[in-house]
Amino acid sequence: MFSIMDVFPTFAKLAGGNVPDDRPSDGIDQRNLLLGDNDADVANIC
């Protein structure tokens, strides 16, 4: 599942950047989903 909240952290990481840590972010980096990585670490989802 991919939410609109996941767009910023995912594309920030793809571009080589980081999500600011001075405020909360509900999004999750979904690079593994987009890149088809079957060995994805799903511990961050819940």
N, C-alpha and C positions, 0 to 999 in steps of 0.2 A: 504494500500500500504506500502511496506517495501523496503527501499532503502539500498544499500550497506553502505551509510553514517550513517545509523541508527544502524549498527552492534556494533560499539564501545560503544556508550552511553548505548545501551540496555544491552549488556553483562557486562559492567562495573557495572551497577546498580544491575544486577542479582548476581554478585559476591560480592556485598556489597561495592563497591568502588564508586568513583566519577570521572567525566570527568574533566581534568584540566581546570581551568578557566583563565589561563594566555594567551590563544590564542582562536580565534573563532572556533566554531564547528558547522557545519550545520546539524549534525545528531540529531534525536529526539529519546528519550527513548520510545521504542515500547513494553515494558513489557505487557501492557494491551492487545495488539493484540496477543502476543504469549501465554499469560495465559488465554485468553478467557474472559476477564473482560468486560462485557457488559456496565458497568457504567463508561467507560473510559472518561476522560476529554479530549475532542477534541479541546479545546481552544488553545492548543499549536501548532496545525498543521499549521495554516496560519500565 
